[in-house]
Amino acid sequence: MRIAQALTIAGSDNGGGAGIQADLKTFQELGVYGMTVITAIAAQNTTGVQGVFPISYEGIAQQLDSTGDDFKPNAVKTGMLYSTETIQLVAEKWRHYEWSNLVIDPVMVAKGGAPLLQQQAIQTLITELIPHAQITTPNIPEAELLTDMSIRNLSEREEAARRLVQMGSAYALIKGGHDTGGMIVDVLYDGQSFHYLENIRIVTPHTHGTGCTYSAAITAELAKGSSVLAAVTTARAFIQAAIEDELGIGAGHGPTNHFAYQRRQRGGQ
């Protein structure tokens, strides 16, 4: 029996809503064996980030080697990488272990505004890691930073997706959660065609970790052998359920409900 395996290279959120905690919950819910490489530890709750404590270069390198020497992940996602040195290291190990299905969630700023990627590291992400990506999944503010353009409408979202593909990412997904309006439209571009994933906007403060969870669901589905379009479609349904069936945890931006999608699949049990 083949067990699909997925690796997340990201930061730790002690509150459990984002980062590796969200990724592992998502992998498990979608039937994928999850592994982690921790890049930084965030002291964090639903009201904000109280501190970020990077793991040493040697610590990250050893985690990557321990994983690569023994496991064969079918898909890999990156979240908070934090520094230029970490991005360069991940790119080096990616090539060395010949991993596949790289999903880049370009985590840059926390919900409360705390920076999670050093400014000088953005260009390194563009030149060193995005060319290896199967799909890059920024929200609108992240896409603006990566593409050096303002995004105010759908056509500009399409142009940002084109630019990400020109940087080397096989697919680009520009998420619409930061846009306004009653519907959320996510734009997926494969280098030739656009696909639009629409869903109703849920007005709730409990959206912490949506980007991590969305990209982790894509990673899990790619690990199981799904096409990119099929993976994104399932992931969109997963995160919609996670937002709609809110947990109501915490005094601020609470976490999404990682149980919701599979409970719906089982008929609400």
Accessible surface in RSA format (square Angstrom, percent):
REM  Atomic radii and reference values for relative SASA: ProtOr
REM  Chains: A
REM  Algorithm: Lee & Richards
REM  Probe-radius: 1.40
REM  Slices: 20
REM RES _ NUM      All-atoms   Total-Side   Main-Chain    Non-polar    All polar
REM                ABS   REL    ABS   REL    ABS   REL    ABS   REL    ABS   REL
RES MET A   1   217.24 112.5 132.14  87.4  85.10 202.6 111.06  94.4 106.18 140.7
RES ARG A   2   151.88  63.8 119.15  60.7  32.73  77.9  80.17 109.6  71.71  43.5
RES ILE A   3    85.30  48.5  75.81  56.5   9.49  22.9  77.08  55.5   8.22  22.3
RES ALA A   4     7.58   7.0   4.01   6.2   3.56   8.1   4.01   5.7   3.56   9.4
RES GLN A   5    41.82  23.4  41.82  30.6   0.00   0.0   3.77   8.0  38.05  28.9
RES ALA A   6     0.00   0.0   0.00   0.0   0.00   0.0   0.00   0.0   0.00   0.0
RES LEU A   7     0.00   0.0   0.00   0.0   0.00   0.0   0.00   0.0   0.00   0.0
RES THR A   8     0.00   0.0   0.00   0.0   0.00   0.0   0.00   0.0   0.00   0.0
RES ILE A   9     0.56   0.3   0.56   0.4   0.00   0.0   0.56   0.4   0.00   0.0
RES ALA A  10     1.61   1.5   1.61   2.5   0.00   0.0   1.61   2.3   0.00   0.0
RES GLY A  11     2.86   3.5   0.00   N/A   2.86   3.5   2.48   6.8   0.38   0.8
RES SER A  12    15.26  12.9  13.97  18.6   1.29   3.0   2.59   5.5  12.67  17.7
RES ASP A  13     3.31   2.3   3.29   3.3   0.02   0.0   2.95   6.9   0.36   0.4
RES ASN A  14   100.97  69.6  69.29  67.0  31.68  76.3  39.59  95.3  61.38  59.3
RES GLY A  15    47.54  58.6   0.00   N/A  47.54  58.6  20.01  54.9  27.54  61.7
RES GLY A  16    10.97  13.5   0.00   N/A  10.97  13.5  10.90  29.9   0.07   0.2
RES GLY A  17     0.95   1.2   0.00   N/A   0.95   1.2   0.34   0.9   0.61   1.4
RES ALA A  18    12.02  11.1  12.02  18.5   0.00   0.0  12.02  16.9   0.00   0.0
RES GLY A  19    11.00  13.6   0.00   N/A  11.00  13.6  10.31  28.3   0.69   1.5
RES ILE A  20    12.94   7.4  12.94   9.6   0.00   0.0  12.94   9.3   0.00   0.0
RES GLN A  21    47.11  26.3  43.90  32.1   3.22   7.7  28.60  60.9  18.51  14.0
RES ALA A  22     0.00   0.0   0.00   0.0   0.00   0.0   0.00   0.0   0.00   0.0
RES ASP A  23     0.25   0.2   0.25   0.2   0.00   0.0   0.00   0.0   0.25   0.2
RES LEU A  24    66.48  37.0  62.60  44.8   3.88   9.8  62.83  44.1   3.66   9.8
RES LYS A  25    93.06  45.4  86.94  53.3   6.13  14.6  64.03  57.6  29.03  30.9
RES THR A  26     0.00   0.0   0.00   0.0   0.00   0.0   0.00   0.0   0.00   0.0
RES PHE A  27     0.83   0.4   0.83   0.5   0.00   0.0   0.83   0.5   0.00   0.0
RES GLN A  28   137.07  76.6 123.47  90.2  13.60  32.4  35.73  76.1 101.34  76.9
RES GLU A  29    43.06  24.7  33.64  25.4   9.42  22.4   6.27  12.1  36.79  30.0
RES LEU A  30     7.36   4.1   3.26   2.3   4.11  10.3   5.17   3.6   2.19   5.9
RES GLY A  31    59.43  73.3   0.00   N/A  59.43  73.3  37.86 103.9  21.57  48.3
RES VAL A  32     4.48   2.9   0.00   0.0   4.48  10.8   1.62   1.4   2.86   7.8
RES TYR A  33   114.39  53.4 107.36  61.1   7.03  18.3  74.59  56.1  39.79  49.1
RES GLY A  34    21.04  25.9   0.00   N/A  21.04  25.9   0.73   2.0  20.31  45.5
RES MET A  35    15.80   8.2  10.49   6.9   5.31  12.7  15.80  13.4   0.00   0.0
RES THR A  36    41.42  29.5  23.69  24.0  17.73  42.3   3.27   4.4  38.15  57.7
RES VAL A  37     0.00   0.0   0.00   0.0   0.00   0.0   0.00   0.0   0.00   0.0
RES ILE A  38    46.77  26.6  46.77  34.8   0.00   0.0  46.77  33.7   0.00   0.0
RES THR A  39     2.16   1.5   0.13   0.1   2.03   4.8   0.13   0.2   2.03   3.1
RES ALA A  40     0.00   0.0   0.00   0.0   0.00   0.0   0.00   0.0   0.00   0.0
RES ILE A  41    81.71  46.5  81.71  60.9   0.00   0.0  81.71  58.8   0.00   0.0
RES ALA A  42     4.11   3.8   3.73   5.8   0.39   0.9   3.73   5.2   0.39   1.0
RES ALA A  43    36.11  33.2  33.18  51.2   2.93   6.7  36.11  50.9   0.00   0.0
RES GLN A  44    14.98   8.4  13.51   9.9   1.47   3.5   0.31   0.7  14.67  11.1
RES ASN A  45    73.61  50.8  66.82  64.6   6.79  16.4  31.29  75.3  42.32  40.9
RES THR A  46    22.73  16.2  18.58  18.8   4.15   9.9  16.39  22.0   6.34   9.6
RES THR A  47    93.31  66.4  57.83  58.6  35.48  84.6  52.25  70.2  41.07  62.1
RES GLY A  48    17.21  21.2   0.00   N/A  17.21  21.2  16.58  45.5   0.63   1.4
RES VAL A  49    32.51  21.4   3.86   3.5  28.65  69.0   3.86   3.3  28.65  77.7
RES GLN A  50   113.22  63.3  73.10  53.4  40.12  95.5  61.39 130.7  51.82  39.3
RES GLY A  51    16.69  20.6   0.00   N/A  16.69  20.6  16.60  45.5   0.09   0.2
RES VAL A  52    34.87  22.9  13.12  11.9  21.75  52.4  13.12  11.4  21.75  59.0
RES PHE A  53   120.79  60.4 118.94  73.7   1.84   4.8 119.93  72.7   0.86   2.5
RES PRO A  54    74.21  54.1  51.92  47.3  22.29  81.0  51.92  42.9  22.29 138.5
RES ILE A  55    49.13  28.0  39.36  29.3   9.77  23.5  41.51  29.9   7.61  20.7
RES SER A  56    64.24  54.3  48.21  64.3  16.03  36.9  46.85  99.8  17.39  24.4
RES TYR A  57   105.17  49.1  95.24  54.2   9.93  25.8  72.99  54.9  32.18  39.7
RES GLU A  58   123.69  71.0 117.81  89.1   5.87  14.0  67.49 130.5  56.20  45.9
RES GLY A  59    23.85  29.4   0.00   N/A  23.85  29.4  22.56  61.9   1.29   2.9
RES ILE A  60     1.34   0.8   1.34   1.0   0.00   0.0   1.34   1.0   0.00   0.0
RES ALA A  61    17.30  15.9  17.30  26.7   0.00   0.0  17.30  24.4   0.00   0.0
RES GLN A  62   113.57  63.5 111.50  81.5   2.07   4.9  46.58  99.1  67.00  50.8
RES GLN A  63    48.57  27.2  43.40  31.7   5.18  12.3  33.72  71.8  14.85  11.3
RES LEU A  64     0.00   0.0   0.00   0.0   0.00   0.0   0.00   0.0   0.00   0.0
RES ASP A  65    33.73  23.6  33.73  33.6   0.00   0.0   8.18  19.3  25.54  25.5
RES SER A  66    61.79  52.2  48.95  65.3  12.84  29.6  38.50  82.0  23.29  32.6
RES THR A  67    10.73   7.6   9.51   9.6   1.23   2.9   1.32   1.8   9.41  14.2
RES GLY A  68     5.34   6.6   0.00   N/A   5.34   6.6   0.00   0.0   5.34  12.0
RES ASP A  69   110.34  77.3  72.02  71.7  38.32  90.6  31.65  74.5  78.69  78.5
RES ASP A  70   106.29  74.5  82.23  81.8  24.06  56.9  20.81  49.0  85.48  85.2
RES PHE A  71    72.61  36.3  70.12  43.4   2.48   6.5  72.32  43.8   0.29   0.8
RES LYS A  72   151.73  74.0 148.86  91.3   2.86   6.8 101.60  91.4  50.13  53.4
RES PRO A  73     9.18   6.7   0.00   0.0   9.18  33.4   0.00   0.0   9.18  57.0
RES ASN A  74    39.59  27.3  34.96  33.8   4.64  11.2   7.19  17.3  32.40  31.3
RES ALA A  75     0.00   0.0   0.00   0.0   0.00   0.0   0.00   0.0   0.00   0.0
RES VAL A  76     0.09   0.1   0.09   0.1   0.00   0.0   0.09   0.1   0.00   0.0
RES LYS A  77     0.67   0.3   0.67   0.4   0.00   0.0   0.00   0.0   0.67   0.7
RES THR A  78     0.57   0.4   0.57   0.6   0.00   0.0   0.00   0.0   0.57   0.9
RES GLY A  79     5.15   6.4   0.00   N/A   5.15   6.4   1.66   4.6   3.49   7.8
RES MET A  80    13.02   6.7  11.56   7.7   1.46   3.5  11.15   9.5   1.87   2.5
RES LEU A  81     4.32   2.4   3.61   2.6   0.71   1.8   3.61   2.5   0.71   1.9
RES TYR A  82    46.12  21.5  46.12  26.2   0.00   0.0  13.00   9.8  33.12  40.8
RES SER A  83    15.87  13.4  15.87  21.2   0.00   0.0   9.38  20.0   6.50   9.1
RES THR A  84    24.11  17.2  24.09  24.4   0.03   0.1  22.77  30.6   1.35   2.0
RES GLU A  85    97.10  55.7  96.00  72.6   1.09   2.6  45.18  87.4  51.92  42.4
RES THR A  86    10.50   7.5  10.22  10.4   0.29   0.7   0.29   0.4  10.22  15.4
RES ILE A  87     0.00   0.0   0.00   0.0   0.00   0.0   0.00   0.0   0.00   0.0
RES GLN A  88    84.67  47.3  80.29  58.7   4.38  10.4  21.16  45.0  63.51  48.2
RES LEU A  89     3.94   2.2   2.73   2.0   1.21   3.0   3.59   2.5   0.35   0.9
RES VAL A  90     1.75   1.2   1.65   1.5   0.11   0.3   1.65   1.4   0.11   0.3
RES ALA A  91     0.09   0.1   0.09   0.1   0.00   0.0   0.09   0.1   0.00   0.0
RES GLU A  92    81.52  46.8  79.97  60.5   1.56   3.7  26.87  52.0  54.66  44.6
RES LYS A  93    27.55  13.4  27.55  16.9   0.00   0.0   1.25   1.1  26.30  28.0
RES TRP A  94    19.08   7.7  18.91   9.2   0.18   0.4   7.27   3.9  11.82  19.2
RES ARG A  95   126.12  53.0 109.17  55.7  16.94  40.3  59.01  80.6  67.11  40.7
RES HIS A  96   126.97  69.4  99.40  69.1  27.57  70.5  64.43  66.4  62.53  72.8
RES TYR A  97    41.73  19.5  20.57  11.7  21.16  55.1  20.22  15.2  21.51  26.5
RES GLU A  98   151.44  86.9 123.12  93.1  28.32  67.4  41.99  81.2 109.45  89.4
RES TRP A  99    21.37   8.6   8.87   4.3  12.50  29.4   9.17   4.9  12.20  19.8
RES SER A 100    58.59  49.5  55.18  73.6   3.40   7.8  40.06  85.3  18.53  26.0
RES ASN A 101    43.66  30.1  36.50  35.3   7.16  17.2   0.06   0.1  43.60  42.1
RES LEU A 102     0.99   0.5   0.29   0.2   0.70   1.8   0.29   0.2   0.70   1.9
RES VAL A 103     0.00   0.0   0.00   0.0   0.00   0.0   0.00   0.0   0.00   0.0
RES ILE A 104     0.62   0.4   0.62   0.5   0.00   0.0   0.62   0.4   0.00   0.0
RES ASP A 105     3.26   2.3   3.02   3.0   0.24   0.6   0.00   0.0   3.26   3.2
RES PRO A 106     3.39   2.5   0.00   0.0   3.39  12.3   3.39   2.8   0.00   0.0
RES VAL A 107    22.01  14.5  19.91  18.0   2.10   5.1  19.93  17.3   2.08   5.6
RES MET A 108     4.73   2.4   3.49   2.3   1.24   3.0   3.49   3.0   1.24   1.6
RES VAL A 109    79.64  52.4  59.90  54.2  19.74  47.6  59.90  52.0  19.74  53.5
RES ALA A 110    11.26  10.4   1.95   3.0   9.31  21.2   7.21  10.2   4.05  10.7
RES LYS A 111    88.53  43.2  52.57  32.3  35.96  85.6  41.53  37.4  47.00  50.1
RES GLY A 112    61.03  75.3   0.00   N/A  61.03  75.3  23.35  64.1  37.68  84.4
RES GLY A 113    46.44  57.3   0.00   N/A  46.44  57.3  26.95  74.0  19.48  43.6
RES ALA A 114    27.40  25.2  20.27  31.3   7.13  16.2  26.03  36.7   1.36   3.6
RES PRO A 115    96.79  70.5  90.65  82.6   6.14  22.3  90.88  75.0   5.91  36.7
RES LEU A 116    16.12   9.0  16.12  11.5   0.00   0.0  16.12  11.3   0.00   0.0
RES LEU A 117    14.38   8.0   3.98   2.8  10.40  26.1   4.58   3.2   9.80  26.4
RES GLN A 118    61.30  34.3  53.44  39.1   7.87  18.7  21.58  45.9  39.73  30.1
RES GLN A 119   132.94  74.3 121.99  89.2  10.95  26.1  59.65 127.0  73.28  55.6
RES GLN A 120   122.08  68.3 103.03  75.3  19.06  45.4  57.65 122.7  64.43  48.9
RES ALA A 121     0.00   0.0   0.00   0.0   0.00   0.0   0.00   0.0   0.00   0.0
RES ILE A 122    16.49   9.4  16.49  12.3   0.00   0.0  16.49  11.9   0.00   0.0
RES GLN A 123   109.74  61.4 108.35  79.2   1.39   3.3  55.72 118.6  54.02  41.0
RES THR A 124    15.77  11.2  13.34  13.5   2.43   5.8   3.79   5.1  11.98  18.1
RES LEU A 125     5.35   3.0   5.35   3.8   0.00   0.0   5.35   3.8   0.00   0.0
RES ILE A 126    25.36  14.4  23.57  17.6   1.79   4.3  23.57  17.0   1.79   4.9
RES THR A 127    77.19  54.9  55.26  56.0  21.94  52.3  51.71  69.5  25.48  38.5
RES GLU A 128    60.63  34.8  57.04  43.2   3.59   8.5   4.72   9.1  55.92  45.7
RES LEU A 129     0.08   0.0   0.08   0.1   0.00   0.0   0.08   0.1   0.00   0.0
RES ILE A 130     0.00   0.0   0.00   0.0   0.00   0.0   0.00   0.0   0.00   0.0
RES PRO A 131    61.25  44.6  39.38  35.9  21.86  79.5  39.38  32.5  21.86 135.9
RES HIS A 132    57.20  31.3  38.43  26.7  18.77  48.0  27.78  28.6  29.42  34.2
RES ALA A 133     4.68   4.3   0.00   0.0   4.68  10.7   0.10   0.1   4.58  12.1
RES GLN A 134    53.16  29.7  51.34  37.5   1.82   4.3   4.20   8.9  48.96  37.1
RES ILE A 135     0.00   0.0   0.00   0.0   0.00   0.0   0.00   0.0   0.00   0.0
RES THR A 136     0.00   0.0   0.00   0.0   0.00   0.0   0.00   0.0   0.00   0.0
RES THR A 137     1.09   0.8   1.09   1.1   0.00   0.0   1.09   1.5   0.00   0.0
RES PRO A 138     0.00   0.0   0.00   0.0   0.00   0.0   0.00   0.0   0.00   0.0
RES ASN A 139    28.47  19.6  28.47  27.5   0.00   0.0   4.54  10.9  23.93  23.1
RES ILE A 140    15.84   9.0  15.84  11.8   0.00   0.0  15.84  11.4   0.00   0.0
RES PRO A 141    55.20  40.2  53.27  48.6   1.93   7.0  53.84  44.5   1.36   8.5
RES GLU A 142    15.56   8.9  15.40  11.7   0.15   0.4   5.22  10.1  10.33   8.4
RES ALA A 143     0.00   0.0   0.00   0.0   0.00   0.0   0.00   0.0   0.00   0.0
RES GLU A 144    55.82  32.0  51.83  39.2   3.99   9.5  12.31  23.8  43.51  35.5
RES LEU A 145    83.92  46.7  68.50  49.0  15.41  38.7  71.30  50.1  12.61  33.9
RES LEU A 146     4.58   2.6   0.00   0.0   4.58  11.5   0.00   0.0   4.58  12.3
RES THR A 147     6.99   5.0   0.00   0.0   6.99  16.7   1.71   2.3   5.28   8.0
RES ASP A 148   132.55  92.8 111.02 110.5  21.53  50.9  32.90  77.4  99.65  99.4
RES MET A 149    32.78  17.0  17.66  11.7  15.12  36.0  28.90  24.6   3.88   5.1
RES SER A 150    65.66  55.5  54.80  73.1  10.87  25.0  15.08  32.1  50.58  70.9
RES ILE A 151    11.83   6.7   1.02   0.8  10.81  26.1   1.02   0.7  10.81  29.3
RES ARG A 152   180.82  75.9 149.04  76.0  31.79  75.7  73.39 100.3 107.43  65.1
RES ASN A 153    71.21  49.1  64.79  62.6   6.42  15.5  34.67  83.4  36.54  35.3
RES LEU A 154    75.03  41.8  70.53  50.5   4.51  11.3  70.53  49.5   4.51  12.1
RES SER A 155    69.49  58.7  62.34  83.2   7.15  16.5  44.85  95.5  24.64  34.5
RES GLU A 156    30.09  17.3  29.80  22.5   0.29   0.7  15.26  29.5  14.83  12.1
RES ARG A 157     7.66   3.2   7.66   3.9   0.00   0.0   0.00   0.0   7.66   4.6
RES GLU A 158    28.13  16.1  28.13  21.3   0.00   0.0   0.65   1.3  27.48  22.4
RES GLU A 159    55.71  32.0  55.71  42.1   0.00   0.0  21.87  42.3  33.84  27.6
RES ALA A 160     0.00   0.0   0.00   0.0   0.00   0.0   0.00   0.0   0.00   0.0
RES ALA A 161     0.00   0.0   0.00   0.0   0.00   0.0   0.00   0.0   0.00   0.0
RES ARG A 162    83.82  35.2  83.40  42.5   0.42   1.0  22.86  31.2  60.96  36.9
RES ARG A 163    80.22  33.7  79.17  40.4   1.05   2.5  18.08  24.7  62.14  37.7
RES LEU A 164     0.00   0.0   0.00   0.0   0.00   0.0   0.00   0.0   0.00   0.0
RES VAL A 165    31.62  20.8  23.88  21.6   7.74  18.6  23.88  20.7   7.74  21.0
RES GLN A 166   142.46  79.7 104.53  76.4  37.94  90.3  49.01 104.3  93.46  70.9
RES MET A 167    48.10  24.9  28.92  19.1  19.18  45.7  38.21  32.5   9.89  13.1
RES GLY A 168    34.70  42.8   0.00   N/A  34.70  42.8  21.23  58.3  13.47  30.2
RES SER A 169     0.91   0.8   0.00   0.0   0.91   2.1   0.00   0.0   0.91   1.3
RES ALA A 170    43.27  39.8  28.71  44.3  14.55  33.1  39.53  55.7   3.74   9.9
RES TYR A 171    55.03  25.7  55.03  31.3   0.00   0.0  15.47  11.6  39.56  48.8
RES ALA A 172     0.00   0.0   0.00   0.0   0.00   0.0   0.00   0.0   0.00   0.0
RES LEU A 173     0.38   0.2   0.38   0.3   0.00   0.0   0.38   0.3   0.00   0.0
RES ILE A 174     0.00   0.0   0.00   0.0   0.00   0.0   0.00   0.0   0.00   0.0
RES LYS A 175    17.10   8.3  17.10  10.5   0.00   0.0  13.90  12.5   3.21   3.4
RES GLY A 176     0.12   0.2   0.00   N/A   0.12   0.2   0.03   0.1   0.09   0.2
RES GLY A 177    37.50  46.2   0.00   N/A  37.50  46.2  21.73  59.6  15.77  35.3
RES HIS A 178   102.71  56.1  70.92  49.3  31.79  81.3  53.09  54.7  49.63  57.7
RES ASP A 179    48.68  34.1  39.95  39.8   8.73  20.6   7.31  17.2  41.37  41.3
RES THR A 180   119.01  84.6 104.05 105.5  14.96  35.6  78.06 104.8  40.95  61.9
RES GLY A 181    47.05  58.0   0.00   N/A  47.05  58.0  36.89 101.2  10.16  22.8
RES GLY A 182    54.43  67.1   0.00   N/A  54.43  67.1  38.63 106.0  15.80  35.4
RES MET A 183    92.12  47.7  81.36  53.8  10.76  25.6  65.94  56.1  26.18  34.7
RES ILE A 184    20.44  11.6  19.97  14.9   0.47   1.1  20.44  14.7   0.00   0.0
RES VAL A 185    33.40  22.0  31.12  28.2   2.28   5.5  31.12  27.0   2.28   6.2
RES ASP A 186     1.22   0.9   1.22   1.2   0.00   0.0   0.00   0.0   1.22   1.2
RES VAL A 187     0.00   0.0   0.00   0.0   0.00   0.0   0.00   0.0   0.00   0.0
RES LEU A 188     0.27   0.2   0.27   0.2   0.00   0.0   0.27   0.2   0.00   0.0
RES TYR A 189    22.72  10.6  22.72  12.9   0.00   0.0   2.86   2.1  19.86  24.5
RES ASP A 190    47.36  33.2  28.20  28.1  19.16  45.3   4.85  11.4  42.50  42.4
RES GLY A 191    30.58  37.7   0.00   N/A  30.58  37.7   9.88  27.1  20.70  46.4
RES GLN A 192   167.47  93.6 133.68  97.7  33.78  80.4  40.35  85.9 127.11  96.4
RES SER A 193    53.69  45.4  49.11  65.5   4.58  10.5  21.52  45.8  32.17  45.1
RES PHE A 194    45.41  22.7  24.55  15.2  20.87  54.3  24.55  14.9  20.87  59.7
RES HIS A 195    56.65  31.0  52.89  36.8   3.76   9.6  35.64  36.7  21.01  24.4
RES TYR A 196    98.13  45.8  68.43  38.9  29.71  77.3  54.73  41.1  43.40  53.5
RES LEU A 197    20.02  11.2  15.27  10.9   4.75  11.9  20.02  14.1   0.00   0.0
RES GLU A 198   105.71  60.7  79.23  59.9  26.48  63.0  16.71  32.3  89.00  72.7
RES ASN A 199    42.57  29.4  40.16  38.8   2.41   5.8   2.87   6.9  39.71  38.4
RES ILE A 200    96.16  54.7  94.63  70.5   1.52   3.7  94.63  68.1   1.52   4.1
RES ARG A 201    53.70  22.5  41.78  21.3  11.93  28.4  28.38  38.8  25.33  15.3
RES ILE A 202    55.98  31.9  41.86  31.2  14.12  34.0  43.40  31.2  12.58  34.2
RES VAL A 203   144.20  94.9 113.44 102.7  30.76  74.1 117.17 101.8  27.04  73.3
RES THR A 204    21.84  15.5   1.98   2.0  19.86  47.3   6.26   8.4  15.58  23.6
RES PRO A 205    75.78  55.2  68.56  62.5   7.23  26.3  75.27  62.1   0.52   3.2
RES HIS A 206    19.67  10.8  19.30  13.4   0.37   0.9   5.02   5.2  14.65  17.0
RES THR A 207    28.50  20.3  28.50  28.9   0.00   0.0  21.06  28.3   7.44  11.3
RES HIS A 208    14.50   7.9  14.50  10.1   0.00   0.0  10.57  10.9   3.92   4.6
RES GLY A 209     7.16   8.8   0.00   N/A   7.16   8.8   4.03  11.1   3.13   7.0
RES THR A 210    25.86  18.4  25.03  25.4   0.83   2.0  10.58  14.2  15.28  23.1
RES GLY A 211    19.89  24.5   0.00   N/A  19.89  24.5  14.97  41.1   4.92  11.0
RES CYS A 212    15.74  11.9  15.04  16.8   0.70   1.6   0.01   0.0  15.73  17.0
RES THR A 213     0.00   0.0   0.00   0.0   0.00   0.0   0.00   0.0   0.00   0.0
RES TYR A 214    10.18   4.8  10.18   5.8   0.00   0.0  10.18   7.7   0.00   0.0
RES SER A 215     0.53   0.4   0.13   0.2   0.39   0.9   0.25   0.5   0.27   0.4
RES ALA A 216     0.00   0.0   0.00   0.0   0.00   0.0   0.00   0.0   0.00   0.0
RES ALA A 217     0.00   0.0   0.00   0.0   0.00   0.0   0.00   0.0   0.00   0.0
RES ILE A 218     0.18   0.1   0.18   0.1   0.00   0.0   0.18   0.1   0.00   0.0
RES THR A 219     0.00   0.0   0.00   0.0   0.00   0.0   0.00   0.0   0.00   0.0
RES ALA A 220     0.00   0.0   0.00   0.0   0.00   0.0   0.00   0.0   0.00   0.0
RES GLU A 221    14.21   8.2  14.21  10.7   0.00   0.0   0.00   0.0  14.21  11.6
RES LEU A 222     8.14   4.5   3.69   2.6   4.45  11.2   3.69   2.6   4.45  12.0
RES ALA A 223     0.86   0.8   0.00   0.0   0.86   2.0   0.00   0.0   0.86   2.3
RES LYS A 224    86.20  42.1  60.44  37.1  25.76  61.3  36.99  33.3  49.21  52.4
RES GLY A 225    64.09  79.0   0.00   N/A  64.09  79.0  32.62  89.5  31.46  70.5
RES SER A 226    37.26  31.5  19.66  26.2  17.60  40.5   9.82  20.9  27.44  38.4
RES SER A 227    69.89  59.1  52.50  70.1  17.39  40.1  55.17 117.5  14.73  20.6
RES VAL A 228     6.45   4.2   3.51   3.2   2.94   7.1   3.51   3.0   2.94   8.0
RES LEU A 229    72.65  40.5  71.27  51.0   1.38   3.5  71.27  50.0   1.38   3.7
RES ALA A 230    46.88  43.1  38.92  60.1   7.96  18.1  45.22  63.7   1.66   4.4
RES ALA A 231     0.00   0.0   0.00   0.0   0.00   0.0   0.00   0.0   0.00   0.0
RES VAL A 232     0.00   0.0   0.00   0.0   0.00   0.0   0.00   0.0   0.00   0.0
RES THR A 233    71.80  51.1  69.82  70.8   1.97   4.7  62.11  83.4   9.69  14.6
RES THR A 234    33.78  24.0  29.93  30.3   3.85   9.2   9.10  12.2  24.68  37.3
RES ALA A 235     0.00   0.0   0.00   0.0   0.00   0.0   0.00   0.0   0.00   0.0
RES ARG A 236    14.13   5.9  14.13   7.2   0.00   0.0   8.53  11.7   5.60   3.4
RES ALA A 237    45.32  41.7  37.32  57.6   8.00  18.2  41.66  58.7   3.66   9.7
RES PHE A 238     0.70   0.4   0.68   0.4   0.03   0.1   0.68   0.4   0.03   0.1
RES ILE A 239     4.58   2.6   4.58   3.4   0.00   0.0   4.58   3.3   0.00   0.0
RES GLN A 240    10.09   5.6  10.09   7.4   0.00   0.0   7.63  16.2   2.46   1.9
RES ALA A 241     0.79   0.7   0.79   1.2   0.00   0.0   0.79   1.1   0.00   0.0
RES ALA A 242     0.47   0.4   0.26   0.4   0.22   0.5   0.26   0.4   0.22   0.6
RES ILE A 243    21.30  12.1  21.11  15.7   0.19   0.5  21.12  15.2   0.18   0.5
RES GLU A 244    60.59  34.8  37.76  28.6  22.83  54.4  13.05  25.2  47.55  38.8
RES ASP A 245    54.57  38.2  45.69  45.5   8.88  21.0  23.06  54.3  31.51  31.4
RES GLU A 246    87.37  50.2  62.82  47.5  24.55  58.4  22.40  43.3  64.97  53.0
RES LEU A 247    68.24  38.0  39.10  28.0  29.14  73.3  42.55  29.9  25.69  69.1
RES GLY A 248    44.95  55.4   0.00   N/A  44.95  55.4  15.62  42.9  29.33  65.7
RES ILE A 249    93.85  53.4  90.43  67.4   3.43   8.3  93.85  67.6   0.00   0.0
RES GLY A 250    45.53  56.1   0.00   N/A  45.53  56.1  22.14  60.8  23.38  52.4
RES ALA A 251   102.04  93.8  54.24  83.7  47.80 108.7  65.89  92.8  36.15  95.8
RES GLY A 252    21.65  26.7   0.00   N/A  21.65  26.7  18.65  51.2   3.00   6.7
RES HIS A 253    73.77  40.3  73.46  51.1   0.31   0.8  49.89  51.4  23.88  27.8
RES GLY A 254     0.00   0.0   0.00   N/A   0.00   0.0   0.00   0.0   0.00   0.0
RES PRO A 255    12.69   9.2  12.69  11.6   0.00   0.0  12.69  10.5   0.00   0.0
RES THR A 256     1.09   0.8   0.00   0.0   1.09   2.6   0.38   0.5   0.71   1.1
RES ASN A 257    10.32   7.1  10.02   9.7   0.29   0.7   0.00   0.0  10.32  10.0
RES HIS A 258    10.17   5.6   8.79   6.1   1.38   3.5   5.02   5.2   5.15   6.0
RES PHE A 259   100.72  50.4 100.44  62.2   0.28   0.7 100.57  61.0   0.15   0.4
RES ALA A 260     1.45   1.3   0.00   0.0   1.45   3.3   1.41   2.0   0.04   0.1
RES TYR A 261    32.24  15.1  31.62  18.0   0.62   1.6  11.74   8.8  20.50  25.3
RES GLN A 262    39.91  22.3  39.91  29.2   0.00   0.0   5.84  12.4  34.07  25.8
RES ARG A 263   106.82  44.8 106.82  54.5   0.00   0.0  21.22  29.0  85.59  51.9
RES ARG A 264   103.84  43.6  84.60  43.1  19.24  45.8  45.71  62.5  58.13  35.2
RES GLN A 265   114.58  64.1  79.58  58.2  35.00  83.3  14.93  31.8  99.66  75.6
RES ARG A 266   129.37  54.3 110.63  56.4  18.74  44.6  64.25  87.8  65.12  39.5
RES GLY A 267    67.02  82.6   0.00   N/A  67.02  82.6  36.63 100.5  30.39  68.1
RES GLY A 268    58.97  72.7   0.00   N/A  58.97  72.7  27.33  75.0  31.64  70.9
RES GLN A 269   158.57  88.7 120.30  87.9  38.27  91.1  70.86 150.8  87.71  66.5
END  Absolute sums over single chains surface
CHAIN  1 A    11207.7       8581.4       2626.2       5991.1       5216.6
END  Absolute sums over all chains
TOTAL         11207.7       8581.4       2626.2       5991.1       5216.6
